[in-house]
Amino acid sequence: MATREDSRAEREARLDNLHEQLTGAVERLVTGEDWADALRFAARFRSRSFNNVLLIWEQHQAAFEQGRVPEPFPTYVAGYKQWQQLGRQVEKGQSGYQILAPVTGRFASANPSDPASWRRLNRGEKPRPGETVGSRMVGVCPAYVWDVSQTTGDPLPEKPEPRLLTGAAPEGLREGLAGRIEAEGFELLWVPHEGMIGGANGLTNFETRQVAVRENMSDAAQVKTEGHELAHVLMHGPDQEEARRHRGIGEVEAESVALMIGAAHGMDTSEYTIPYVAGWAAAVDGKNPVEVVQAAGERIRKTAIDILDQLDTIQVPDGTPPGLDQDPQRRPPERAASRAALVAESEGLRPERAGRGL
């Protein structure tokens, strides 16, 4: 019979294996030309962390090469019991994809504004009278998800997906991005040609609080540039020293956010230009290029989600099976824990990572 120590050792071994897979996936992004493909993939699985997106991508590719799944890219992924909740069953012999799931703990404090006052509650322990309770991430553990192609059962409900003409932007996206730019306190200017903004497609000026986009481009290109400049507004203000010291980082991040916004709306992003990742990742003094790309990927994903969640537009699915995301109790464990981490942060706690983070 396995002891608690045996179980802990097995979990640590699985975490080590996941860490090696993840490091290998990020190293291939740094040294290869797959950055844009990874972002397009992440746009369709944006409910998952960037690290878990890469893990799903790698393992599904391996399953496809082994003939275990019919398509090279997954469509919807969920846990074993979540598929059962949707009336589907994982087929016998189908191995799941390992991801990193957060472990959260409950904390209590009589003085929430003092970070040092929070204490962790034991299982079943109740807070003392007058204490505030919050949750935060204290570690990670291996978890499994399966693609819908690895399951059989009830059909999934169909969700509307955007259909675009060549060169056209998704309906409502131009207005939605413009509204967000203005909500951030910037004036949006449409200028006749690039000569008015130094030869660029778009320009963000933090001193005048203005965003300019040239009009002599296709509709889709104009809207893509809108997304690019909005990313600058949200990510690269005067207080963001690193992006200002290394302009390439800021440009890659902004263009990557624009790519994810476009991909989430079914836009053809084949003409997007993403600078070679190794160049800007290696330019950050004192940091490992793998760590730079990993951190940037999550920053890009979070910014894109922040923008997408506030748009009233038809978007491609986010990797969560239709029907599962309608009930808060059925959200993927990673998504639910992320909500708990946000609640904890709003109450003065800061999510911590034990070992390797998501």
C-alpha positions as CSV (number, residue, x, y, z in Angstrom):
1,M,0.0,0.0,0.0
2,A,1.4,3.4,-1.0
3,T,2.4,5.6,1.9
4,R,1.9,9.4,2.0
5,E,5.6,9.8,1.3
6,D,5.3,7.5,-1.8
7,S,2.4,9.6,-3.1
8,R,4.3,12.9,-2.5
9,A,7.4,11.5,-4.3
10,E,5.3,10.4,-7.2
11,R,3.6,13.8,-7.5
12,E,7.0,15.5,-7.3
13,A,8.3,13.2,-10.1
14,R,5.3,14.1,-12.3
15,L,5.9,17.8,-11.6
16,D,9.5,17.4,-12.6
17,N,8.5,15.8,-15.8
18,L,5.9,18.5,-16.5
19,H,8.6,21.2,-15.8
20,E,11.0,19.5,-18.3
21,Q,8.2,19.4,-21.0
22,L,7.3,23.0,-20.4
23,T,11.0,24.2,-20.5
24,G,11.5,22.2,-23.7
25,A,8.4,23.8,-25.3
26,V,9.5,27.3,-24.4
27,E,13.0,26.7,-25.6
28,R,11.6,25.7,-29.0
29,L,9.7,29.0,-29.1
30,V,12.9,30.9,-28.3
31,T,15.0,29.2,-30.9
32,G,12.4,28.6,-33.5
33,E,9.8,30.5,-35.5
34,D,6.7,29.2,-33.9
35,W,5.8,32.2,-31.8
36,A,2.8,33.3,-33.9
37,D,1.5,29.8,-34.2
38,A,1.7,29.4,-30.4
39,L,-0.2,32.7,-29.9
40,R,-2.9,31.6,-32.4
41,F,-3.2,28.4,-30.5
42,A,-3.3,30.3,-27.1
43,A,-6.2,32.4,-28.5
44,R,-8.3,29.3,-28.9
45,F,-7.4,28.1,-25.4
46,R,-7.3,31.4,-23.6
47,S,-9.1,30.1,-20.5
48,R,-5.8,28.3,-19.7
49,S,-2.6,29.7,-18.5
50,F,0.2,30.2,-21.1
51,N,2.2,27.4,-19.6
52,N,-0.7,25.0,-19.7
53,V,-1.5,26.0,-23.3
54,L,2.0,24.9,-24.3
55,L,1.7,21.7,-22.4
56,I,-1.6,20.8,-24.1
57,W,-0.1,21.8,-27.5
58,E,2.9,19.6,-27.0
59,Q,1.0,16.5,-25.7
60,H,-1.7,16.8,-28.4
61,Q,0.8,16.9,-31.1
62,A,2.4,13.8,-29.7
63,A,-1.0,12.1,-29.5
64,F,-1.7,13.0,-33.2
65,E,1.7,11.6,-34.3
66,Q,0.9,8.4,-32.5
67,G,-2.5,8.2,-34.2
68,R,-4.5,8.5,-30.9
69,V,-6.4,11.7,-32.1
70,P,-7.7,12.5,-35.6
71,E,-6.7,16.2,-35.9
72,P,-3.3,18.0,-35.2
73,F,-5.0,20.6,-33.0
74,P,-7.4,20.1,-30.1
75,T,-10.7,21.9,-30.0
76,Y,-12.1,21.6,-26.5
77,V,-10.4,20.1,-23.4
78,A,-11.8,19.3,-20.0
79,G,-11.3,17.0,-17.0
80,Y,-12.6,13.4,-16.8
81,K,-15.6,14.2,-14.5
82,Q,-16.3,17.4,-16.4
83,W,-16.8,15.4,-19.6
84,Q,-19.1,13.1,-17.7
85,Q,-21.2,16.1,-16.6
86,L,-21.7,16.9,-20.3
87,G,-22.8,13.3,-21.0
88,R,-19.5,12.2,-22.5
89,Q,-17.0,9.6,-21.5
90,V,-13.3,9.4,-22.1
91,E,-12.6,6.4,-24.4
92,K,-10.8,3.4,-23.0
93,G,-7.0,3.6,-23.5
94,Q,-6.9,7.4,-24.1
95,S,-4.2,9.0,-22.1
96,G,-5.0,12.5,-20.8
97,Y,-2.8,15.6,-21.1
98,Q,-1.0,16.6,-17.9
99,I,-1.3,20.2,-16.9
100,L,-0.4,22.2,-13.8
101,A,-3.4,22.8,-11.6
102,P,-3.2,25.3,-8.8
103,V,-3.5,24.3,-5.1
104,T,-5.2,27.0,-3.0
105,G,-5.3,27.5,0.8
106,R,-7.7,29.4,3.1
107,F,-6.2,32.3,5.1
108,A,-7.6,34.5,7.8
109,S,-6.6,37.9,9.2
110,A,-8.0,40.3,11.8
111,N,-6.1,43.1,10.0
112,P,-6.4,42.4,6.2
113,S,-4.4,45.5,5.3
114,D,-1.3,44.0,7.0
115,P,0.2,41.3,4.7
116,A,2.1,39.7,7.6
117,S,-1.1,39.2,9.7
118,W,-2.6,36.5,7.4
119,R,-2.4,33.0,8.8
120,R,-3.3,29.8,7.0
121,L,-6.3,27.9,8.2
122,N,-6.1,24.1,8.7
123,R,-8.7,21.9,7.0
124,G,-12.1,22.4,8.7
125,E,-10.7,25.2,10.9
126,K,-13.0,28.2,11.3
127,P,-11.8,31.8,11.4
128,R,-11.9,33.7,14.7
129,P,-14.6,36.2,15.3
130,G,-14.0,39.4,13.3
131,E,-11.4,37.8,11.0
132,T,-11.5,38.2,7.2
133,V,-11.1,35.0,5.1
134,G,-9.4,34.9,1.7
135,S,-7.9,32.3,-0.6
136,R,-4.5,32.2,-2.3
137,M,-2.5,29.9,-4.4
138,V,0.1,27.9,-2.4
139,G,1.3,25.5,-4.9
140,V,0.6,23.3,-8.0
141,C,-0.2,19.7,-8.6
142,P,-0.5,17.6,-11.8
143,A,-4.0,17.3,-13.3
144,Y,-5.3,15.7,-16.4
145,V,-7.5,17.0,-19.3
146,W,-8.7,15.2,-22.4
147,D,-9.6,16.6,-25.9
148,V,-13.2,16.1,-27.0
149,S,-11.9,13.8,-29.8
150,Q,-10.8,11.4,-27.0
151,T,-14.4,11.2,-25.7
152,T,-17.7,9.8,-26.9
153,G,-21.3,10.6,-26.0
154,D,-23.8,13.4,-26.2
155,P,-23.1,16.0,-28.9
156,L,-21.9,19.4,-27.6
157,P,-24.1,22.5,-28.2
158,E,-23.0,24.6,-31.1
159,K,-21.8,28.1,-30.4
160,P,-21.8,30.9,-33.1
161,E,-18.4,31.6,-34.7
162,P,-17.3,34.6,-36.6
163,R,-17.3,34.4,-40.4
164,L,-15.2,37.0,-42.1
165,L,-14.6,38.2,-45.7
166,T,-11.0,38.8,-46.8
167,G,-9.8,42.1,-45.5
168,A,-12.9,42.7,-43.4
169,A,-12.8,43.2,-39.6
170,P,-15.2,41.4,-37.3
171,E,-18.5,43.2,-36.7
172,G,-18.3,45.4,-33.7
173,L,-14.6,45.0,-33.1
174,R,-13.6,48.4,-34.4
175,E,-16.1,50.1,-32.1
176,G,-15.3,47.9,-29.1
177,L,-11.6,48.6,-29.3
178,A,-12.2,52.3,-29.8
179,G,-14.5,52.4,-26.7
180,R,-11.8,50.7,-24.6
181,I,-9.1,53.2,-25.8
182,E,-11.3,56.1,-24.9
183,A,-12.2,54.5,-21.5
184,E,-8.5,54.4,-20.7
185,G,-8.4,58.2,-21.2
186,F,-7.0,58.4,-24.7
187,E,-8.3,60.2,-27.7
188,L,-8.5,58.0,-30.8
189,L,-7.5,59.7,-34.1
190,W,-7.9,58.3,-37.6
191,V,-5.3,59.9,-39.8
192,P,-5.3,59.8,-43.7
193,H,-1.9,58.3,-44.2
194,E,1.3,57.1,-42.4
195,G,3.2,60.3,-43.3
196,M,1.3,62.0,-40.5
197,I,2.6,59.6,-37.8
198,G,6.2,59.0,-38.8
199,G,5.6,56.3,-41.4
200,A,3.9,53.9,-38.8
201,N,0.6,52.1,-39.0
202,G,-0.3,53.5,-35.6
203,L,1.1,55.6,-32.8
204,T,0.4,55.9,-29.0
205,N,1.5,59.1,-27.3
206,F,1.3,59.0,-23.5
207,E,2.1,62.7,-23.2
208,T,-0.8,63.9,-25.3
209,R,-3.0,60.9,-24.4
210,Q,-3.7,60.2,-28.0
211,V,-3.8,57.1,-30.2
212,A,-3.5,57.5,-33.9
213,V,-4.2,54.9,-36.6
214,R,-3.8,55.5,-40.4
215,E,-6.8,54.9,-42.6
216,N,-5.2,54.0,-45.9
217,M,-5.1,50.2,-45.0
218,S,-7.7,47.5,-45.2
219,D,-10.5,47.4,-42.6
220,A,-8.9,44.4,-40.9
221,A,-5.4,46.0,-40.8
222,Q,-6.9,49.2,-39.3
223,V,-8.6,47.2,-36.6
224,K,-5.5,45.0,-36.0
225,T,-3.5,48.3,-35.5
226,E,-6.2,49.5,-33.1
227,G,-5.6,46.4,-31.0
228,H,-1.8,46.8,-31.2
229,E,-2.1,50.4,-29.9
230,L,-4.5,49.5,-27.2
231,A,-2.0,46.9,-26.0
232,H,0.6,49.7,-25.7
233,V,-1.9,51.8,-23.7
234,L,-2.5,48.9,-21.3
235,M,1.0,47.5,-21.0
236,H,3.6,50.1,-21.8
237,G,3.0,53.2,-19.9
238,P,5.7,55.5,-18.6
239,D,6.1,53.3,-15.5
240,Q,7.0,50.2,-17.5
241,E,10.8,50.6,-17.5
242,E,11.7,47.3,-19.0
243,A,9.6,47.7,-22.1
244,R,10.9,51.2,-22.5
245,R,14.5,50.1,-22.3
246,H,14.0,47.3,-24.8
247,R,11.6,48.6,-27.4
248,G,11.5,45.3,-29.2
249,I,9.8,43.7,-26.2
250,G,7.1,46.3,-26.2
251,E,6.5,45.9,-29.9
252,V,6.4,42.1,-29.8
253,E,4.0,42.2,-26.8
254,A,1.7,44.7,-28.5
255,E,1.7,42.9,-31.8
256,S,1.2,39.5,-30.0
257,V,-1.9,40.9,-28.2
258,A,-3.2,42.2,-31.5
259,L,-2.6,38.7,-33.0
260,M,-4.5,37.0,-30.2
261,I,-7.4,39.4,-30.5
262,G,-7.6,38.8,-34.2
263,A,-7.3,35.0,-33.8
264,A,-10.1,35.0,-31.2
265,H,-12.3,36.6,-33.9
266,G,-11.3,34.2,-36.7
267,M,-9.3,36.9,-38.5
268,D,-6.6,35.9,-41.0
269,T,-3.4,36.8,-39.2
270,S,-1.0,35.4,-41.7
271,E,0.3,38.9,-42.5
272,Y,1.1,39.8,-38.9
273,T,4.8,40.4,-38.4
274,I,6.3,39.0,-35.2
275,P,10.0,39.8,-34.7
276,Y,12.2,36.8,-34.1
277,V,11.7,35.9,-30.5
278,A,15.3,35.0,-29.7
279,G,16.5,38.5,-30.5
280,W,14.4,40.4,-28.0
281,A,14.4,37.7,-25.4
282,A,18.2,37.6,-25.3
283,A,18.3,41.4,-25.1
284,V,17.0,41.6,-21.5
285,D,20.0,41.9,-19.3
286,G,20.4,39.4,-16.5
287,K,17.4,37.2,-17.5
288,N,17.2,33.8,-19.1
289,P,15.6,34.0,-22.5
290,V,13.3,31.1,-21.6
291,E,12.1,33.0,-18.5
292,V,11.5,36.1,-20.6
293,V,9.4,34.4,-23.2
294,Q,7.4,32.5,-20.5
295,A,6.7,35.7,-18.6
296,A,5.8,37.6,-21.7
297,G,3.5,34.9,-22.9
298,E,1.4,35.1,-19.8
299,R,1.4,38.9,-19.8
300,I,0.2,38.9,-23.4
301,R,-2.5,36.3,-22.7
302,K,-3.9,38.2,-19.7
303,T,-3.9,41.5,-21.6
304,A,-5.7,39.9,-24.5
305,I,-8.3,38.3,-22.2
306,D,-8.8,41.6,-20.4
307,I,-9.6,43.2,-23.8
308,L,-11.7,40.3,-25.2
309,D,-13.8,39.9,-22.1
310,Q,-15.1,43.5,-22.4
311,L,-16.0,43.2,-26.1
312,D,-19.5,42.5,-27.2
313,T,-18.4,40.5,-30.3
314,I,-18.8,37.0,-31.5
315,Q,-15.5,35.1,-30.7
316,V,-14.2,31.7,-31.4
317,P,-14.4,29.2,-28.4
318,D,-11.9,29.5,-25.7
319,G,-11.2,25.8,-25.2
320,T,-13.9,25.3,-22.6
321,P,-16.6,22.8,-23.9
322,P,-19.9,24.5,-24.5
323,G,-22.3,23.9,-21.7
324,L,-19.5,23.5,-19.1
325,D,-18.9,27.3,-18.8
326,Q,-22.6,28.1,-18.2
327,D,-22.5,26.7,-14.6
328,P,-20.0,28.4,-12.2
329,Q,-19.7,25.0,-10.3
330,R,-18.5,23.3,-13.6
331,R,-15.8,25.7,-14.5
332,P,-12.4,24.1,-15.2
333,P,-10.4,23.7,-12.0
334,E,-7.7,26.0,-13.3
335,R,-10.2,28.7,-14.1
336,A,-12.1,28.4,-10.8
337,A,-8.8,28.6,-8.8
338,S,-7.8,31.6,-10.8
339,R,-11.0,33.4,-9.6
340,A,-10.1,32.4,-6.0
341,A,-6.7,33.9,-6.4
342,L,-8.1,37.1,-7.7
343,V,-10.5,37.3,-4.7
344,A,-7.5,36.7,-2.4
345,E,-5.5,39.5,-4.1
346,S,-8.4,41.9,-3.8
347,E,-8.4,41.3,0.0
348,G,-4.7,42.1,0.4
349,L,-3.3,38.7,-0.2
350,R,-0.8,37.9,-2.9
351,P,-0.8,34.5,-4.7
352,E,2.3,32.5,-3.9
353,R,3.9,29.8,-5.8
354,A,5.3,26.7,-4.2
355,G,7.7,25.1,-6.6
356,R,6.7,25.8,-10.1
357,G,3.9,28.2,-11.0
358,L,1.3,28.0,-13.7
